[in-house]
């Protein structure tokens, strides 16, 4: 019984390390991410692609109200997996930081700088009593001032990683395996879009529906966040289902 009591103490307190150096609440937050619908980010020569599944639980729900991909600034987008409300708070923080950089210095914020600002905020909630970690992971993609595409992942521990291609949320391992097998550094933006949709489809038993997918691109040509229309997604998915796309 004493062992169980000690285990519960480490389990409940975010500020207490277990004897083997673990923060259980952070690990539970990662489990919340795994339960979220998946999101994918692809870095290409011509920009960044963000794609996410946004499945709804009822035919009566407005699909447009389920936001998985957000515009943080004109040149930066964010995709999420995990608790939607936690994601919204972090996206709002990212937008304020981006606006603050523009007002203070008269220039756009760097993708890495914005990501590090968000993860610094996330990390504070891993060592603050009476609070809990954010149960969400983010993919932050955009174009830096020198025209270089960048893609970062945030973790509930407050750590950030830079990727060429990454997946978060449910079925992450399967999607990541697909990306590792099919990703090429010389992809253009359209090929990156096709790869993102293929990766999401590879982890599903049923074909991906264009209405269930939220996709955005940030290209190096105009450095502008753009949502991809459902009509264009239907065209790409039809080609995937027909086996017309090169793998």
Beta strands, then each sheet from edge to edge (+ up, - down):
strand 1: 39-44
strand 2: 47-53
strand 3: 69-73
strand 4: 76-82
strand 5: 136-143
strand 6: 149-154
strand 7: 160-162
strand 8: 165-168
strand 9: 213-219
strand 10: 225-227
sheet 1: 8+ 1- 2+ 9- 10+
sheet 2: 3+ 4- 5+ 6- 7+
end
